[in-house]
Amino acid sequence: MPKRIIPCLDIKNGKVAKGVKFSNFRSIGDPIKLAQKYSKEKADKLAILDVSASSIKKPFLNLVKRISETVKIPLIAGGEIRNLSDIKKLLKAGASKVCLYTSFIKSPEFLLELIDKIPEKNKTKKIIVGLDVKKRGSGWKIVGEGFKETDVDAIEWAKEIPKRGIKEILLTSMDRDGTKEGYDIELLRKLKENVSLSIIIAGGAGRKEDFLKAFTVGKANGALAASIFHSGRISISKLKRYLKKNSININL
C-alpha cells in the first residue's frame, strides 16, 4: 500500500495556528486557502484539529463542512470529543475519519470506554486513535487532557487499541512537536514492534529526509506534518517526487 503524506491544520479561533509542543500557538493563515493549496499539491489526506480546548462546536463543524466541499482529498477531523454525538456530527460535516486524541479527551480510560460504544462498522473504517506521548526515562507516557502527562505507559496502553477493532493510530511525540528536529523514530519502531496497526507518525518533521527515515527505518504507513508545509520550506509535490526517487511507494 502506498505511503501517505498528510498536512495538518490546527484550528484556533477559526484560523490555522501552530505552536511548539502544543503551546504558544500563533496564527498562520486561512484554513480554506491552505486546504486548497494542499489539495492541489496532491496530499493524500488532510487533518483538521480543533485545538481551542473546547468541545466540538458549530464554527468548527461548519469549517469542516466548507473544507470538505472545497477539496477532493479525504479529511481526518479531531478535537475535544465527548460522546458518540460529536463523532456523528464530524462525520456528517464531511470528515472521512474522526481522530480520538488522548490529549483532547477526558482520560485514556474514557477514550477506551467511548471506543467500546462505537458501532463496529464505524470503528474499523471511520475511527483513528490519536496517541500523544512524552518520553520519560526509557519509555513513553500518554499525554492526557489539557496536554498533561499521565502515569499511563503509552506502549502498553496502545496494545488495547487493536483489541477494540481500531485499525490505525496517529502517533505524536509531544517532545518533537513543532521543533523540526525530526520524527521520534525510536518511538515509532517500539510501537511497531508491539502493535500490528497502520501508524501515522507526527511531531518534528523539518526536512524531507525526516519523511524518508520515517518510512524506511521507522516503517511508518503515513507521515503527518504542519510547520514544514505551512512555511513553504518544501511543497508536498516536491516531497513526493523526492520520496519516489528514493524508492518509496507513494502516489504522485
Secondary structure, 3 states (H helix, E strand, C coil): CCEEEEEEEEEECCEEEEEECCEEEEEEECHHHHHHHHHHCCCCCEEEEECCCCECCHHHHHHHHHHHHHCCCCEEEECECCCHHHHHHHHHHCCCEEEEEHHHCCCHHHHHHHHHHCCHHHHHHHEEEEEEEEEECCEEEEEEHHHEEEEEEHHHHHCHHHHCCCCEEEEEECCCCCCCCCCCHHHHHHHHHHCCCEEEEECCCCCHHHHHHHHHCCCCCEEEECHHHHCCCCCHHHHHHHHHHCCCCECC
